[in-house]
Amino acid sequence: MEAKEFRKQIASGEFAKPTAGYCEGYVQANMFVIPKEYADDFEKFAKANSKAMPVLEIIKDSYQSKILAPGANLLNELPLYNIVENGVVTQTLTNIEEFYTQDLVFFLIGCSFTFETSLVKNNIPLRHVDMGVNVPMYSTNIKLKPVGIFHGDMVVSMRPIKKERVADACVVTSHYPNMHGTPIQVGYPEMIGIRDIHHPDYGDAVRIEADEIPLFWPCGVTPQNVLKDVKLPFAITHAPGHMFVSDKKDSDYYV
């Protein structure tokens, strides 16, 4: 299915699930929406921590994408949104039209779902897609470089990879630096502060077989983790795993 048609299904309420495995070949993005007064500092914060938060597009004075999917309505074309007040998710909705004001700035941030098509094409299966669940995501002890009021710890996503394919997975994902690129940790979750790999902080748990090694990539849910510490009065995010599917192709960001 083409991305435009997929977004129409989302806007009509026909689809409200995680987007991993859907619209093969199209770039997916995280969304982070905050008032203008915080936007400049967040942009600098994202640039200082670009492996976790590679910004693909910034939208001001509008709710429509201009680069990733010209004309796409960011208020109803993501499957699920979180309303975050003082660092706490207060509502999860399929439409955020009632909350829009021109004071809001939209950040679309690269997502590791984008490189998953290349992994599958290279015969590296994805457990969360095969199981039909959300990718597991974890808070870590990896400190972000602070800018202004913004500070906190990185979130990572995890995919179990066959031992003999770990190097291949690293090479494949290295070609997508705007989608987090290579893993930040291979095989040692405790070294990045993950106490129990079977209980992710976001998303769903997946099986890890005896011949597999967990690989951890920086994750675009990181800004949502930051909100817990920074406690902005108001923000909107995508619900983890429920991404914005753009009109750009994976190949547009392959290097």
PLY file of the C-alpha trace (Angstrom):
ply
format ascii 1.0
element vertex 255
property float x
property float y
property float z
element edge 254
property int vertex1
property int vertex2
end_header
0.00 0.00 0.00
1.19 3.52 -0.76
1.77 5.81 2.20
-0.96 8.29 1.17
-3.57 5.55 1.08
-2.35 4.20 4.41
-2.64 7.64 6.01
-6.20 7.92 4.66
-7.08 4.70 6.48
-5.56 6.09 9.67
-7.42 9.41 9.37
-10.72 7.59 8.85
-10.18 5.51 12.00
-9.64 2.20 10.18
-6.12 1.69 11.52
-4.78 2.37 15.04
-1.98 -0.17 15.52
1.84 -0.01 15.57
3.15 0.73 12.09
6.17 -1.63 11.98
5.93 -3.85 8.91
3.43 -1.62 7.10
4.06 0.42 3.92
7.30 -1.33 3.05
9.90 1.05 1.64
8.45 4.28 3.06
10.18 6.43 5.68
8.52 6.44 9.10
8.98 9.21 11.65
8.47 9.97 15.33
6.53 13.12 16.20
7.21 15.57 19.03
5.10 18.71 19.45
5.85 21.53 21.90
5.06 25.24 22.36
7.23 27.73 20.43
8.94 29.07 23.53
10.76 25.74 23.96
11.32 24.92 20.27
14.69 26.61 19.66
16.29 24.91 22.64
14.81 21.55 21.68
16.16 21.91 18.13
19.65 22.53 19.55
19.19 19.64 21.98
18.23 17.29 19.15
21.25 18.37 17.08
23.53 17.77 20.07
22.08 14.25 20.40
21.38 13.50 16.75
21.92 9.74 16.95
18.89 9.48 19.20
16.94 12.42 17.75
17.74 12.94 14.04
15.34 15.71 13.01
13.92 15.26 9.51
11.46 18.17 9.45
10.31 21.08 11.62
6.84 22.57 11.02
5.86 25.98 12.43
2.58 27.89 12.09
0.96 24.87 10.46
-0.06 21.27 11.11
0.83 20.02 7.64
4.07 18.42 6.56
5.95 20.25 3.80
8.96 17.97 3.25
8.24 14.37 4.26
4.66 14.30 2.94
3.49 17.64 1.54
-0.03 18.41 2.71
-0.26 15.51 5.18
-2.35 16.37 8.24
-0.31 15.72 11.37
-3.41 16.05 13.55
-5.12 12.86 12.38
-2.72 10.88 10.14
-0.83 9.08 12.93
-2.51 6.02 14.49
-2.23 7.18 18.12
-1.11 10.32 19.96
-0.20 10.99 23.57
-1.12 14.21 25.34
1.60 14.91 27.92
1.08 17.39 30.76
3.81 18.12 33.29
5.65 14.98 32.18
2.66 12.65 32.51
0.62 11.10 29.70
-2.93 12.23 30.43
-4.71 11.06 27.25
-4.09 8.75 24.30
-6.13 9.71 21.24
-6.55 9.02 17.53
-7.06 12.71 16.69
-5.56 15.88 18.20
-7.41 18.58 16.24
-8.93 20.06 19.41
-5.47 20.73 20.84
-3.95 22.52 17.85
-2.89 26.16 18.09
-0.40 28.11 15.98
1.83 28.25 19.06
2.78 24.60 18.54
5.91 23.46 16.69
6.05 19.96 15.17
9.29 17.97 15.03
9.42 14.86 12.83
12.30 12.64 13.90
13.91 9.68 12.14
12.71 6.20 13.12
14.39 2.80 13.05
11.28 1.28 11.44
12.64 2.84 8.24
15.68 0.55 8.04
13.65 -2.56 8.87
12.76 -3.08 5.21
16.47 -3.36 4.39
17.03 -5.81 7.24
14.23 -8.06 5.98
15.50 -7.83 2.38
18.85 -9.03 3.68
17.15 -12.05 5.28
17.44 -10.69 8.81
14.00 -11.38 10.33
12.33 -9.07 12.85
10.78 -10.78 15.85
8.29 -8.03 16.72
6.95 -7.97 13.16
6.69 -11.78 13.04
4.88 -11.78 16.39
2.60 -8.90 15.38
3.55 -6.77 18.39
5.19 -3.42 19.08
9.01 -3.24 19.15
10.43 -3.41 22.70
11.92 -0.10 23.93
13.89 0.60 27.09
15.01 3.55 29.17
18.79 3.50 29.65
21.52 5.14 31.71
23.01 6.76 28.59
23.08 10.46 29.39
22.10 12.98 26.72
24.04 16.22 26.22
21.91 18.88 27.96
20.80 22.07 26.21
18.81 24.71 28.07
16.08 23.02 30.08
16.38 19.79 28.09
18.24 16.85 29.62
17.68 13.18 30.37
18.50 9.63 29.30
18.33 7.89 25.95
15.69 5.32 25.01
16.70 2.36 22.84
14.77 -0.14 20.75
15.80 -3.80 20.72
15.81 -6.47 18.02
17.15 -10.00 18.62
19.52 -10.99 15.80
21.07 -14.37 14.99
24.68 -14.42 16.20
26.07 -14.98 12.72
24.10 -12.00 11.34
25.00 -9.37 13.95
27.76 -7.82 11.81
25.42 -7.79 8.80
22.71 -6.00 10.80
25.23 -3.36 11.87
26.35 -2.80 8.28
22.79 -2.60 6.90
21.66 -0.06 9.46
24.85 2.00 9.15
23.52 3.20 5.78
20.67 5.03 7.54
22.31 7.60 9.85
19.16 9.76 9.79
17.23 6.77 11.15
19.62 6.19 14.11
22.22 4.25 12.12
24.22 1.50 13.83
23.32 -0.04 17.20
24.58 1.74 20.31
24.97 -1.53 22.24
25.33 -5.17 21.24
24.50 -7.96 23.66
25.04 -6.34 27.07
21.80 -4.69 28.24
23.02 -4.31 31.82
25.84 -2.02 30.62
23.28 0.56 29.54
21.10 0.24 32.63
18.52 -2.29 31.42
17.77 -4.52 34.41
15.23 -6.87 32.85
15.19 -7.26 29.09
11.91 -9.18 29.32
10.07 -6.13 30.67
10.47 -3.18 28.27
9.53 0.34 29.38
7.68 0.94 26.11
6.27 -1.47 23.53
6.05 -5.25 23.98
8.37 -8.02 25.11
9.62 -10.43 22.42
11.32 -13.84 22.51
15.10 -13.98 22.41
16.31 -17.40 21.27
19.50 -19.07 22.52
21.30 -18.42 19.21
20.37 -14.72 19.16
21.97 -11.57 20.54
19.93 -8.48 21.47
20.94 -5.39 19.52
19.99 -1.94 20.81
19.46 1.10 18.61
18.89 4.70 19.78
15.16 5.41 19.65
13.00 8.39 18.73
10.95 7.82 21.87
13.85 9.52 23.68
12.08 12.94 23.72
9.12 11.34 25.48
11.48 10.03 28.15
12.99 13.52 28.45
9.54 14.98 29.14
9.35 12.91 32.33
12.32 14.88 33.69
11.71 18.27 32.10
7.96 18.28 32.80
6.85 20.82 30.19
3.32 22.04 30.96
2.07 20.67 27.63
3.35 18.52 24.77
2.01 16.07 22.19
3.83 12.97 20.96
3.08 9.94 18.86
2.25 6.89 20.96
5.40 4.72 20.89
5.43 2.51 17.80
2.53 4.38 16.14
4.53 6.39 13.63
3.97 8.98 10.93
4.36 7.17 7.59
5.72 9.67 5.07
5.82 9.83 1.28
9.63 9.65 1.25
11.27 6.36 0.34
13.92 4.56 2.40
16.29 5.01 -0.53
16.04 8.81 -0.14
17.96 8.48 3.15
20.34 5.66 2.19
24.01 6.71 2.28
0 1
1 2
2 3
3 4
4 5
5 6
6 7
7 8
8 9
9 10
10 11
11 12
12 13
13 14
14 15
15 16
16 17
17 18
18 19
19 20
20 21
21 22
22 23
23 24
24 25
25 26
26 27
27 28
28 29
29 30
30 31
31 32
32 33
33 34
34 35
35 36
36 37
37 38
38 39
39 40
40 41
41 42
42 43
43 44
44 45
45 46
46 47
47 48
48 49
49 50
50 51
51 52
52 53
53 54
54 55
55 56
56 57
57 58
58 59
59 60
60 61
61 62
62 63
63 64
64 65
65 66
66 67
67 68
68 69
69 70
70 71
71 72
72 73
73 74
74 75
75 76
76 77
77 78
78 79
79 80
80 81
81 82
82 83
83 84
84 85
85 86
86 87
87 88
88 89
89 90
90 91
91 92
92 93
93 94
94 95
95 96
96 97
97 98
98 99
99 100
100 101
101 102
102 103
103 104
104 105
105 106
106 107
107 108
108 109
109 110
110 111
111 112
112 113
113 114
114 115
115 116
116 117
117 118
118 119
119 120
120 121
121 122
122 123
123 124
124 125
125 126
126 127
127 128
128 129
129 130
130 131
131 132
132 133
133 134
134 135
135 136
136 137
137 138
138 139
139 140
140 141
141 142
142 143
143 144
144 145
145 146
146 147
147 148
148 149
149 150
150 151
151 152
152 153
153 154
154 155
155 156
156 157
157 158
158 159
159 160
160 161
161 162
162 163
163 164
164 165
165 166
166 167
167 168
168 169
169 170
170 171
171 172
172 173
173 174
174 175
175 176
176 177
177 178
178 179
179 180
180 181
181 182
182 183
183 184
184 185
185 186
186 187
187 188
188 189
189 190
190 191
191 192
192 193
193 194
194 195
195 196
196 197
197 198
198 199
199 200
200 201
201 202
202 203
203 204
204 205
205 206
206 207
207 208
208 209
209 210
210 211
211 212
212 213
213 214
214 215
215 216
216 217
217 218
218 219
219 220
220 221
221 222
222 223
223 224
224 225
225 226
226 227
227 228
228 229
229 230
230 231
231 232
232 233
233 234
234 235
235 236
236 237
237 238
238 239
239 240
240 241
241 242
242 243
243 244
244 245
245 246
246 247
247 248
248 249
249 250
250 251
251 252
252 253
253 254
